[in-house]
Structure formats: C-alpha cells, structure tokens
Amino acid sequence: MKNTINIDGINLYGFHGCLEEEGRVGGEYTINVSMVIDFNEAAIKDDLNLTIDYCSVFNICKAEMAIRSKLIEHVAKRIYDNIKKTFPQLIHVKVTVIKLLPPMNGPVDRVSVVIED
C-alpha cells in the first residue's frame, strides 16, 4: 500500500542568498515536505515507530536551514538528502523550499525550488 505524509508550512528564518546583506539580515522561508511510504501497519497498530515522525522531519529542516547557503537549491538538496538518509523506507520524497519576499529588482512574493525523486 502507498500512502503520503505531507508536512506543509514549516516556517523558518534563514540567512541564505548571494547578497552579503542576506547573510546579515536574513529572511523568511517556508518548507513543504511530501513523503510517500507504506504506513498501513502503523495505522493498524497505532505505532509511531512504523511510520515517519513529523518532529524528526521538522528538526532536519530546522538544522539545515541554520547552515548559511548562497542558494536555496543547496538548502533543499541538503534537506532532501538528510530525510532520505534518515528514513530509508521512503518510496518518494518531495522537498519545496520557498523564499518569501526575495530581494529582486521588482515586487516578487516568493521564489521556490523543488527537489523530488
């Protein structure tokens, strides 16, 4: 059986970007993670050990967001790799990193990158 766990709206502050100012001032980011896994046994037995612990995924995102990067592509890849390593039972993973109000030459609400297998 294939099931999906979505964690949407992980809102964190980070210091990512190519501009020196972004490293000093930082900005708001949102991360969404979608994971496909067979959690049927966990659902039947009501056992967290048989599925994905949402808090662990949040902590992975938080830890990777704390490491400064020039590119959100790099941050997304680190989050993706860490989740895949931590939960090898995953069938599919999709990580979206959204940078809110990026410094550009005009009004832009957000930019995002997506990594998935």
N, C-alpha and C positions, 0 to 999 in steps of 0.2 A: 504494500500500500504506500502511496506517495501523499505526503501532507506538507503543508507550508506553514512556517512560522515567520511572521513579519514583525519587525520592530521599527516603527516609524516615528520620526520626530525626536531623535536623540539630539538635543540642542546643547552645543558646547562652544566655548570660546577658544580661539586658537590664534597663533601668530604666524600664519602661512602667507606666502606671497613673495614675489620677486622684488618688490619695492622695500627699501630699508625701513620706511615708515611702518609698513605692515608688521615687521618684526618687533617694533616698539609698541605700537598701538593695539594691534590685533584686530580681530573681527568675529562676527557671529557665524556659526556653521550649523548645519543640520545634516544628520546622517540617517539614512534608511538602510536597513538590512533585511533581506528576504532569504530564507533558508528552506530548502526542500529536504525533508527527512521522513523516514517511516517512523512516526511516533504512535502507531496503533497500540503497541504493547504498553507504552507509557500511559495512554488514555485508558486502557482497560485496567491496569494495575494502579493507576494514580501515583506513579513513581517518577520523581524528577530525574533520577539517575538514568532513566531510559529515554530521555529527550534532551533538549538544549536548555541550559539555564540562561534565561534572559539577562540576569545580572552579570554573568560572565561575559556575554557579548557586549553589554554596555561598558564594562570595565576595559575590555580590549579597545573599544572605540576611544574611550577617555584617555587611556595610556598612549595610544598612537597619536591622538590629537595634541598631546602635550609635547611632542617632539616637533620642533620647527622644521618646516619644509618650504622650499620655494614654490612647489607645485602641489595642488590638491590631488593631482593624478598620483603623486608619490604617496601621499597620505592614504588615499583609497586603496592602493596596492598593498601597503603595509597592513591595513585593517583586514583586507581580503585574505592575505597570506596567513595572518595570525588566527583568524577564525577557522580557516581550512585546517591549519595545523592543530588547533585546539580540539576541533570536532571532526575527526576523520570520517565519521559515519555520515556526514552530509552528502547528499546527492547533487545538490546545486546550491550555489551561493551567489547573491547579487548585492553589491555594496554601492550605494549612491552617496556621494559627498557633495553637499550644496554650500556654496559660499554666498552669504547674503550681502547685498549692497557692495559689490566689488568695486574697487577704485578704477573707474574707466573714464573715457572722455565723453560720457553722457549718462543719462539715467538708465540703470540696469538693476532690476530687482535681485537677480541671482544668476550664478553660473553653476553648472553641476557636471560631474563626471560619474560614469557608471562602469563598474567592473563586474563581470559575471562569467561563469563558465557554462 
